[in-house]
Amino acid sequence: MYTRDIQPLVPTPIVNGTPIAGTWKHSFESVNLLDIRRPYDVPMPKLFRDSRVKEWQTFMVQDDRFLFEATLCNVKFYRWAQVFLYDKESGDRLRFRKLLPFTGWRLPASLSNASIDSRSWGFFFRIHNWLDANIVKVDLDIEPTYFRPSFTAHIEFEIDEQSLDPMAVNLLFTDQQCMYVYKALAPVRGDMVFGGRHISLDPEKTSGLFCDFKGFYPYRMHSTWCNACGFFKSGGKEESPKKYGFSIGENQAKDTFKNNENALWVNGKLTPLPPVRITQPNGLYSDWIIQDVEGMIDLVFTPKESLTNEMNVFITNVEYNIPLGYYNGMLVTSEGEQIHVDNLWGLGQKLYMRV
């Protein structure tokens, strides 16, 4: 069975100007990658180093009917926000993307109590990272157009690090360049109004995946993620459903057997997962095969809906494809419990970035 060392509590993954690789079960007091001393072979001014740090936060929420995804990203040359809502019964959907040139804000270095908002014509997106109060809040307001109804949301992730296990990792590209990721699967409460229809999110029936990313990513970055959350029963009819979810990624970090961003949660308990290989043998919108060599991950993702973003700004290029579909297969926890994944709705994400 694959195992991974969980590191003791530290305030930051940057120690004396050097990033440390590892996996933790808590958030950091602060993550400021500009604290890294000489991330490049030659001295670079702070402005250049800051321009190389990319950062974003993502939110995925799902209950038995709706799947919601939102992203706020700052790649320094421009910012973008996207929102996606899908009604699994009716097929109704909301797709929204806003691209803003040049940077006007940065994501907070701490998740303890900090906020950020993005405002533009017809759009408002606010995140309040407040882990001191065991909450991450998201507020959205999208004005209607001829092609799209209005959308408003207030969503709260109940992230209590005393009762559930988040996962924080710091992965190295080089000795002085790294990527930090914080992930948590948590109950979600809130309300959404879509086209005049009120949608209430019950935390007993709704779960969500919150992710925070920062990194000195390579100039040509490519990553693939598979994310889903839901409920399953492992026993008889009398057993209460267990809440579970996973977030699996394949990226350019080194030594991924020792540390990676792959995680499975069952009723709030974390199982760090081994590195995986994610392939699309017949193309992006055919079946994805997700497997490891330890026998803990054997999944097939079948895309049903596509959300494609391609951005060419100045000399940069971003291709971000987000298929919506369902997962089938098997996962194994650190205790050896087999979880049979049966038509679990989720997202695939494939990102290529040259910026």
ZIVENCOR-V163427 format. One record per backbone hydrogen bond with DSSP energy under -1.0 kcal/mol. NH is the residue of the N-H (numbers start at 1). CO is the residue of the C=O. E is the energy in kcal/mol with one decimal. If there is no record, write none. Layout:
NH;CO;E
NH;CO;E
This chain:
7;23;-3.3
15;18;-2.8
18;15;-1.7
20;13;-2.7
22;170;-1.6
24;168;-3.2
29;11;-1.4
30;11;-1.6
31;109;-2.2
35;32;-2.0
36;33;-1.5
37;17;-2.8
49;45;-2.2
50;46;-2.9
51;47;-1.6
53;50;-1.1
54;215;-2.4
55;74;-2.1
56;213;-1.7
57;72;-2.1
58;211;-2.1
59;70;-2.5
60;209;-2.1
61;68;-2.7
62;207;-2.5
63;66;-2.0
67;86;-2.1
68;61;-3.1
69;84;-2.8
70;59;-2.2
71;82;-2.2
72;57;-2.3
73;80;-2.7
74;55;-3.1
75;78;-2.0
77;75;-1.4
79;100;-3.1
80;73;-2.1
81;98;-2.4
82;71;-2.0
83;96;-2.3
84;69;-2.9
85;94;-1.9
86;67;-2.4
87;92;-2.9
88;65;-2.9
91;87;-2.5
94;85;-2.5
96;83;-2.1
98;81;-2.9
100;79;-3.0
102;77;-2.8
114;129;-2.5
116;127;-2.3
118;125;-2.9
120;123;-2.1
123;120;-2.2
124;141;-1.7
125;118;-2.0
126;139;-2.7
127;116;-3.0
128;137;-2.3
129;114;-2.4
130;135;-1.9
131;111;-2.5
132;112;-2.2
133;130;-1.5
134;131;-1.2
135;130;-2.2
136;157;-1.7
137;128;-2.5
138;155;-2.6
139;126;-2.7
140;153;-2.4
141;124;-2.2
142;151;-3.3
143;122;-2.4
145;148;-2.9
151;142;-2.2
152;193;-2.1
153;140;-2.2
154;191;-2.7
155;138;-2.7
156;189;-3.1
157;136;-3.0
158;187;-2.6
159;157;-1.4
160;158;-1.1
163;160;-1.3
164;160;-1.8
165;268;-3.4
167;183;-2.8
168;24;-2.4
169;181;-2.7
170;22;-2.0
171;179;-3.0
173;177;-2.8
174;177;-1.6
179;171;-2.6
180;214;-3.3
181;169;-2.4
182;212;-2.2
183;167;-3.0
184;210;-2.0
186;208;-2.4
188;206;-1.4
189;156;-2.1
190;201;-1.2
191;154;-2.3
192;199;-2.8
193;152;-3.0
194;197;-2.4
195;150;-2.4
197;194;-1.6
199;192;-3.7
201;190;-3.0
205;202;-1.8
207;62;-2.0
208;186;-2.3
209;60;-2.7
210;184;-2.6
211;58;-2.2
212;182;-2.4
213;56;-2.9
214;180;-2.0
215;54;-1.9
216;178;-2.6
217;215;-1.4
221;353;-3.2
223;351;-2.1
224;250;-1.8
225;349;-3.0
226;248;-2.7
227;347;-2.6
228;246;-2.0
230;244;-3.0
232;242;-1.9
239;236;-1.2
242;232;-3.5
244;230;-2.5
245;265;-1.8
246;228;-2.5
247;263;-2.3
248;226;-2.5
250;224;-2.4
254;172;-2.6
259;255;-1.7
263;247;-2.1
264;271;-1.9
265;245;-2.8
266;269;-1.9
267;243;-3.7
269;266;-2.1
271;264;-3.0
273;262;-2.0
277;291;-2.6
279;289;-2.3
283;280;-1.9
286;283;-1.5
288;301;-2.9
289;279;-2.8
290;299;-2.5
291;277;-1.8
292;297;-1.4
298;330;-2.2
299;290;-2.7
300;328;-2.7
301;288;-2.1
302;326;-2.7
304;324;-3.8
305;324;-2.6
309;320;-2.5
311;318;-2.8
316;313;-2.6
317;354;-2.0
318;311;-2.4
319;352;-2.9
320;309;-3.3
321;350;-2.6
322;307;-2.7
324;305;-3.3
325;346;-2.3
326;302;-1.6
327;344;-2.9
328;300;-2.0
329;341;-2.2
330;298;-2.5
331;339;-2.1
332;296;-1.6
333;337;-2.3
336;333;-1.6
339;331;-3.4
341;329;-2.0
344;327;-2.1
346;325;-2.6
347;227;-2.6
348;323;-2.6
349;225;-2.6
350;321;-2.7
351;223;-3.0
352;319;-2.5
353;221;-3.0
354;317;-3.3
355;219;-1.4
